[in-house]
Amino acid sequence: MKIEQPILGKTGMLLFLVLMSAFPPLTTDLYLPALPTMVEVFATNQATVNLTLTVYFGTYAVGLLFWGPLSEMFGRKPIMLIGAGLYTVASIFCVMADNIEGLILARVLQAFGGSAITVVTAAIVKDLYDGIEREKIMATIMSLVVIAPMVAPTIGSLLLKFATWRMIFGALAVFGCLCIILSLCYRETLTTRYTGSILRSWGRLIVVLKNPKFVFYLGVFSLTPMAMMGFVAASSYIYIDHFGFTESSFSIAFGLNALFASLGPRLYIMLSKHFTKHKIIRFYFVLITICGCLTYFIGAMFPWLFAAITAVATMAMISTRVPGTNILLEQQEHDTGSAVALIQFFSMMCGAIGMLLVSIPADSIIQSLALIQIIIGLTCLILWTFVKQECQPKLLS
């Protein structure tokens, strides 16, 4: 650890990073059980309610580009505090929304604040850790973060038993307040700040994009979130509407998916002791393709068979994020905030696209999800198989 954290300490710092990294899954997965109910409450349709997800991720992605370079100029802590404050206020607005349009607007503000937290958290990891240690820390964080989607739908369904969907956003407001308190305990980790103007700080995004190796890996590892977030958007409709699950049963099935996801990063660390990164990543892309084919042909037959196949696919997608993120960060010695912003931006944008595509057409959502998995798996496999030799040295070590 490069910067000591007298209040949080090493263990506290790790928990702090886990909580900050849990913002995206908590903000989306906590209210997934309420989506079908919200269609009826607001007297609208599935596509409109899904905008609360897709608009969130679209705004979230743009916000990453806004906050990332600023964190190099003003520091990690001020940006995190501002983001947590906006997120908390927006969550309160979500509670107060009396129509779907108002909820969507509140989600836009919520996403803008949450994006600041995410981009700063990833930059802090780069500030504090190097090389193999960073990869292990990222694996630990990802393994713990995926507990959030395991428990979030369960908590959401429990809240729905005693209150309305508004209570879910009230819980998110409380979580935002907790993050503000923890952020105040964090000591700034940025040692060298960018001294140019604000406009020029955003121009560092272009500088990073001029790095061809970074751009290549960015293209490869930004695609898998499209399939993963497609499942997130479709899951409640598949389990509740198609298979007839109750909200409680849905949370169990979704928890199984998240349990496999939590195993992914640890499995990657184990495999990396015996195989090269290149071979492991290629294996995961093949696995995603196979799972997509199984989902297409037999996924709609039995609910728990669908759950098992999807769990394996999610594990493979999550596993690629550990080496993928580390490989991308290794391509940039400087401009960490901008690099992280671009990584998260393209990941979120592809995720938002996946959420839109999975509902087209709405009457065959399982097949739509399967096709997305197959196309993404094959595309990534082809790109990875024909990766240029000059891009491989760091992968084969």
C-alpha positions as CSV (number, residue, x, y, z in Angstrom):
1,M,0.0,0.0,0.0
2,K,1.5,3.3,-1.1
3,I,-0.6,5.7,1.0
4,E,-1.3,4.8,4.7
5,Q,-4.9,4.9,5.8
6,P,-4.7,5.7,9.6
7,I,-8.5,5.6,10.1
8,L,-9.5,2.8,7.8
9,G,-6.3,0.6,7.9
10,K,-5.6,-2.1,5.4
11,T,-8.6,-4.2,6.1
12,G,-10.9,-1.2,6.4
13,M,-9.6,0.1,3.1
14,L,-10.4,-3.2,1.4
15,L,-13.9,-3.1,2.8
16,F,-14.3,0.5,1.7
17,L,-13.3,-0.4,-1.8
18,V,-15.8,-3.3,-1.8
19,L,-18.6,-1.1,-0.7
20,M,-17.8,1.6,-3.2
21,S,-17.6,-1.0,-5.9
22,A,-21.0,-2.4,-4.9
23,F,-22.9,0.8,-6.1
24,P,-23.8,-0.5,-9.6
25,P,-25.2,-3.9,-8.6
26,L,-27.0,-2.6,-5.6
27,T,-28.6,0.3,-7.5
28,T,-29.9,-2.0,-10.2
29,D,-30.5,-5.4,-8.6
30,L,-32.2,-4.2,-5.4
31,Y,-35.4,-3.3,-7.2
32,L,-35.4,-6.0,-9.9
33,P,-38.2,-7.9,-8.1
34,A,-40.4,-4.8,-8.3
35,L,-40.1,-4.3,-12.1
36,P,-43.2,-6.3,-13.0
37,T,-45.2,-4.6,-10.2
38,M,-44.0,-1.2,-11.4
39,V,-45.5,-1.9,-14.8
40,E,-48.9,-2.1,-13.2
41,V,-48.4,0.7,-10.7
42,F,-47.5,3.2,-13.4
43,A,-49.9,1.8,-15.9
44,T,-47.2,1.5,-18.5
45,N,-45.4,-1.3,-20.4
46,Q,-42.2,-3.4,-19.8
47,A,-40.1,-1.3,-22.2
48,T,-40.9,1.9,-20.5
49,V,-40.1,0.6,-17.0
50,N,-36.9,-0.9,-18.4
51,L,-35.9,2.6,-19.2
52,T,-35.2,3.1,-15.5
53,L,-32.4,0.6,-16.1
54,T,-31.2,1.6,-19.6
55,V,-31.2,5.3,-18.9
56,Y,-29.4,4.7,-15.7
57,F,-26.6,2.9,-17.4
58,G,-26.4,5.3,-20.3
59,T,-26.1,8.3,-18.0
60,Y,-23.8,6.4,-15.8
61,A,-21.4,5.7,-18.7
62,V,-21.3,9.4,-19.7
63,G,-20.8,10.4,-16.1
64,L,-17.7,8.3,-15.9
65,L,-16.1,10.3,-18.7
66,F,-17.0,13.5,-16.9
67,W,-15.7,12.6,-13.4
68,G,-12.6,10.4,-14.4
69,P,-10.4,13.2,-15.6
70,L,-11.5,15.5,-12.9
71,S,-10.3,13.1,-10.3
72,E,-6.8,13.5,-11.7
73,M,-7.1,17.3,-11.2
74,F,-9.0,17.7,-7.9
75,G,-8.2,14.4,-6.2
76,R,-10.2,11.2,-5.5
77,K,-11.8,12.2,-2.2
78,P,-13.6,15.4,-3.3
79,I,-15.1,13.7,-6.4
80,M,-16.2,10.8,-4.3
81,L,-17.9,13.0,-1.8
82,I,-19.7,15.0,-4.4
83,G,-20.8,11.8,-6.2
84,A,-22.1,10.2,-3.0
85,G,-24.0,13.3,-2.1
86,L,-25.7,13.5,-5.5
87,Y,-26.5,9.8,-5.4
88,T,-28.2,10.2,-2.0
89,V,-30.3,13.2,-3.0
90,A,-31.3,11.4,-6.2
91,S,-32.4,8.3,-4.3
92,I,-34.7,10.5,-2.2
93,F,-36.2,11.9,-5.4
94,C,-36.8,8.3,-6.6
95,V,-38.8,7.7,-3.4
96,M,-40.9,10.8,-4.1
97,A,-41.5,10.1,-7.8
98,D,-45.3,9.9,-8.6
99,N,-45.0,8.9,-12.3
100,I,-42.6,6.9,-14.4
101,E,-41.2,10.0,-16.1
102,G,-40.2,11.5,-12.7
103,L,-38.6,8.2,-11.7
104,I,-36.6,8.1,-14.9
105,L,-35.3,11.7,-14.4
106,A,-34.4,10.8,-10.8
107,R,-32.5,7.8,-12.0
108,V,-30.5,10.0,-14.4
109,L,-29.3,12.1,-11.4
110,Q,-28.7,9.0,-9.4
111,A,-26.6,7.5,-12.2
112,F,-24.5,10.7,-12.6
113,G,-23.6,10.7,-8.9
114,G,-23.0,7.0,-8.8
115,S,-20.6,7.2,-11.7
116,A,-18.2,9.4,-9.8
117,I,-18.0,6.8,-7.0
118,T,-17.2,4.0,-9.4
119,V,-14.5,5.7,-11.4
120,V,-12.8,7.0,-8.3
121,T,-12.9,3.6,-6.7
122,A,-11.1,1.9,-9.6
123,A,-8.5,4.7,-9.7
124,I,-7.8,4.3,-6.0
125,V,-7.0,0.6,-6.6
126,K,-4.4,1.7,-9.2
127,D,-3.1,4.3,-6.8
128,L,-2.6,1.7,-4.0
129,Y,-1.6,-1.5,-5.6
130,D,0.7,-2.8,-8.4
131,G,1.1,-5.8,-10.6
132,I,0.1,-9.2,-9.2
133,E,-1.0,-7.6,-5.9
134,R,-3.4,-5.4,-7.9
135,E,-4.8,-8.4,-9.7
136,K,-5.3,-10.3,-6.4
137,I,-7.0,-7.3,-4.9
138,M,-9.3,-6.8,-7.9
139,A,-10.2,-10.5,-7.7
140,T,-11.0,-10.2,-4.0
141,I,-13.1,-7.1,-4.5
142,M,-15.0,-8.6,-7.4
143,S,-15.6,-11.8,-5.4
144,L,-17.0,-9.8,-2.5
145,V,-18.9,-7.3,-4.6
146,V,-20.9,-10.0,-6.4
147,I,-22.4,-10.8,-3.0
148,A,-24.5,-7.6,-3.6
149,P,-26.5,-9.1,-6.4
150,M,-26.9,-12.3,-4.4
151,V,-28.6,-10.5,-1.5
152,A,-30.0,-7.4,-3.2
153,P,-33.0,-9.1,-4.9
154,T,-33.7,-11.0,-1.6
155,I,-33.7,-7.8,0.3
156,G,-35.8,-6.1,-2.3
157,S,-38.4,-8.9,-2.2
158,L,-38.5,-8.7,1.6
159,L,-39.0,-5.0,1.5
160,L,-41.9,-5.5,-1.0
161,K,-43.6,-7.7,1.5
162,F,-43.8,-4.9,4.1
163,A,-43.7,-1.8,1.9
164,T,-43.9,-0.5,-1.6
165,W,-41.2,-0.2,-4.2
166,R,-40.4,3.3,-2.7
167,M,-38.9,1.7,0.3
168,I,-36.2,0.1,-1.9
169,F,-35.0,3.5,-3.1
170,G,-35.1,4.7,0.5
171,A,-32.7,1.9,1.4
172,L,-30.4,3.1,-1.4
173,A,-30.5,6.6,0.1
174,V,-29.4,5.2,3.5
175,F,-26.6,3.3,1.7
176,G,-25.5,6.6,0.1
177,C,-25.2,8.2,3.5
178,L,-23.1,5.4,4.7
179,C,-20.7,5.9,1.8
180,I,-20.4,9.6,2.6
181,I,-19.4,8.8,6.1
182,L,-16.8,6.2,5.0
183,S,-15.4,8.6,2.3
184,L,-14.7,11.2,5.0
185,C,-12.5,8.6,6.7
186,Y,-10.5,7.9,3.6
187,R,-7.1,9.7,3.1
188,E,-6.4,11.0,-0.4
189,T,-4.3,8.6,-2.5
190,L,-3.5,10.8,-5.5
191,T,0.1,12.0,-5.1
192,T,0.5,13.9,-8.4
193,R,-2.3,16.0,-9.7
194,Y,-2.9,17.3,-13.2
195,T,-2.2,21.1,-13.3
196,G,-3.9,22.0,-16.6
197,S,-7.3,23.5,-17.2
198,I,-10.6,21.5,-16.7
199,L,-11.2,21.4,-20.5
200,R,-7.7,20.1,-21.1
201,S,-8.1,17.5,-18.3
202,W,-11.0,16.0,-20.3
203,G,-8.7,16.1,-23.3
204,R,-6.6,13.4,-21.6
205,L,-9.4,10.9,-22.6
206,I,-8.3,11.4,-26.3
207,V,-4.6,11.0,-25.3
208,V,-5.4,7.6,-23.8
209,L,-7.4,6.6,-26.9
210,K,-4.4,7.2,-29.0
211,N,-2.8,4.2,-27.3
212,P,-3.5,1.3,-29.9
213,K,-2.9,-1.5,-27.4
214,F,-5.3,0.0,-24.9
215,V,-8.0,0.5,-27.6
216,F,-7.7,-3.1,-28.8
217,Y,-8.1,-4.6,-25.4
218,L,-10.8,-2.1,-24.6
219,G,-12.8,-3.4,-27.6
220,V,-12.4,-7.0,-26.5
221,F,-13.3,-6.7,-22.9
222,S,-16.1,-4.2,-23.3
223,L,-18.3,-6.7,-25.1
224,T,-19.1,-9.3,-22.4
225,P,-21.1,-6.8,-20.2
226,M,-23.6,-6.6,-23.1
227,A,-24.6,-10.2,-22.4
228,M,-24.3,-10.0,-18.7
229,M,-26.5,-6.9,-18.3
230,G,-28.9,-8.3,-20.9
231,F,-29.6,-11.1,-18.4
232,V,-30.0,-8.5,-15.5
233,A,-32.6,-6.7,-17.5
234,A,-34.4,-9.8,-18.6
235,S,-34.1,-12.0,-15.4
236,S,-37.2,-10.8,-13.5
237,Y,-39.4,-11.2,-16.6
238,I,-38.0,-14.6,-17.5
239,Y,-38.4,-16.0,-14.0
240,I,-41.6,-14.3,-12.8
241,D,-43.6,-13.9,-16.1
242,H,-42.3,-16.9,-18.1
243,F,-41.6,-19.5,-15.5
244,G,-44.2,-18.3,-12.9
245,F,-41.8,-17.7,-10.0
246,T,-42.8,-15.7,-7.0
247,E,-40.6,-12.7,-6.1
248,S,-39.0,-14.8,-3.3
249,S,-38.2,-17.7,-5.7
250,F,-36.8,-15.2,-8.2
251,S,-34.4,-13.9,-5.6
252,I,-33.1,-17.4,-4.9
253,A,-32.5,-18.1,-8.6
254,F,-30.8,-14.8,-9.1
255,G,-28.7,-15.5,-6.0
256,L,-27.5,-18.7,-7.6
257,N,-26.3,-16.7,-10.5
258,A,-24.5,-14.3,-8.3
259,L,-23.0,-17.2,-6.3
260,F,-21.3,-18.5,-9.4
261,A,-20.2,-15.0,-10.3
262,S,-18.5,-14.7,-6.9
263,L,-16.5,-17.9,-7.7
264,G,-15.3,-16.6,-11.0
265,P,-12.5,-14.2,-9.9
266,R,-11.1,-16.8,-7.5
267,L,-11.2,-19.5,-10.1
268,Y,-9.3,-17.3,-12.4
269,I,-6.5,-16.8,-9.8
270,M,-6.3,-20.5,-9.4
271,L,-6.1,-21.2,-13.1
272,S,-3.5,-18.5,-13.6
273,K,-1.0,-20.6,-11.6
274,H,-1.1,-23.3,-14.3
275,F,-2.1,-21.5,-17.5
276,T,-1.3,-18.3,-19.3
277,K,-3.8,-15.4,-19.3
278,H,-4.3,-15.8,-23.0
279,K,-5.4,-19.5,-22.7
280,I,-7.7,-18.8,-19.7
281,I,-9.4,-15.9,-21.4
282,R,-9.9,-17.9,-24.6
283,F,-11.5,-20.7,-22.6
284,Y,-14.0,-18.3,-21.0
285,F,-15.0,-17.0,-24.4
286,V,-15.6,-20.5,-25.6
287,L,-17.6,-21.2,-22.5
288,I,-19.8,-18.2,-23.0
289,T,-20.6,-19.3,-26.6
290,I,-21.5,-22.8,-25.5
291,C,-23.8,-21.5,-22.7
292,G,-25.5,-19.3,-25.3
293,C,-26.2,-22.3,-27.5
294,L,-27.6,-24.3,-24.6
295,T,-29.8,-21.4,-23.5
296,Y,-31.2,-21.1,-27.0
297,F,-32.1,-24.8,-27.5
298,I,-33.1,-26.0,-24.0
299,G,-33.1,-22.9,-21.8
300,A,-36.8,-22.3,-22.0
301,M,-37.7,-25.9,-21.0
302,F,-37.0,-25.9,-17.3
303,P,-36.4,-22.9,-15.0
304,W,-33.6,-24.4,-12.9
305,L,-31.8,-25.7,-16.0
306,F,-32.0,-22.1,-17.4
307,A,-30.6,-20.9,-14.0
308,A,-27.7,-23.4,-14.1
309,I,-26.7,-22.5,-17.6
310,T,-26.9,-18.8,-17.0
311,A,-24.9,-19.1,-13.8
312,V,-22.0,-20.7,-15.6
313,A,-22.2,-18.0,-18.4
314,T,-22.1,-15.3,-15.8
315,M,-19.2,-16.8,-14.0
316,A,-17.2,-16.8,-17.3
317,M,-18.1,-13.2,-18.0
318,I,-17.1,-12.0,-14.6
319,S,-13.9,-14.0,-14.7
320,T,-12.7,-12.1,-17.8
321,R,-13.0,-8.8,-15.9
322,V,-10.0,-9.5,-13.6
323,P,-7.3,-10.1,-16.2
324,G,-9.1,-7.7,-18.6
325,T,-9.0,-4.7,-16.3
326,N,-5.5,-5.3,-15.2
327,I,-4.3,-5.7,-18.8
328,L,-5.9,-2.4,-19.7
329,L,-4.5,-0.6,-16.7
330,E,-1.0,-1.9,-17.5
331,Q,-1.2,-0.2,-20.9
332,Q,-1.4,3.3,-19.2
333,E,1.4,4.4,-16.8
334,H,-0.3,7.8,-16.4
335,D,-3.8,9.3,-16.8
336,T,-5.3,6.6,-14.6
337,G,-8.6,8.4,-14.0
338,S,-9.1,8.9,-17.7
339,A,-8.2,5.2,-18.5
340,V,-10.6,4.0,-15.8
341,A,-13.3,6.3,-17.1
342,L,-13.0,4.9,-20.6
343,I,-12.9,1.3,-19.4
344,Q,-16.1,1.8,-17.3
345,F,-17.7,3.9,-20.0
346,F,-17.5,1.4,-22.8
347,S,-18.5,-1.4,-20.4
348,M,-21.6,0.5,-19.3
349,M,-22.6,1.5,-22.8
350,C,-22.4,-2.1,-24.0
351,G,-24.3,-3.2,-21.0
352,A,-27.0,-0.6,-21.8
353,I,-27.2,-1.8,-25.4
354,G,-27.6,-5.4,-24.1
355,M,-30.5,-4.3,-21.9
356,L,-32.2,-2.8,-24.9
357,L,-31.6,-5.7,-27.3
358,V,-32.7,-8.4,-25.0
359,S,-36.3,-7.2,-25.1
360,I,-36.5,-7.3,-28.9
361,P,-38.7,-9.1,-29.5
362,A,-40.4,-9.2,-26.1
363,D,-42.2,-12.5,-26.6
364,S,-39.0,-14.5,-27.0
365,I,-36.8,-13.0,-24.4
366,I,-34.9,-16.2,-23.6
367,Q,-33.9,-16.7,-27.2
368,S,-32.9,-13.0,-27.5
369,L,-30.6,-13.4,-24.5
370,A,-29.1,-16.6,-25.9
371,L,-28.4,-15.0,-29.3
372,I,-26.6,-12.1,-27.5
373,Q,-24.4,-14.6,-25.6
374,I,-23.6,-16.5,-28.7
375,I,-22.7,-13.5,-30.8
376,I,-20.6,-11.9,-28.0
377,G,-18.8,-15.1,-27.2
378,L,-17.9,-15.8,-30.8
379,T,-16.9,-12.2,-31.5
380,C,-14.6,-12.0,-28.5
381,L,-13.2,-15.5,-29.3
382,I,-12.3,-14.4,-32.9
383,L,-10.7,-11.2,-31.8
384,W,-8.8,-12.9,-29.0
385,T,-7.6,-15.8,-31.3
386,F,-6.2,-13.4,-33.9
387,V,-4.7,-10.9,-31.4
388,K,-1.6,-9.4,-32.9
389,Q,1.7,-10.9,-31.6
390,E,3.0,-7.5,-30.5
391,C,0.0,-7.3,-28.1
392,Q,0.8,-10.6,-26.3
393,P,4.1,-10.3,-24.4
394,K,2.5,-9.2,-21.1
395,L,-0.2,-11.9,-21.4
396,L,2.2,-14.8,-21.8
397,S,4.3,-14.0,-18.7
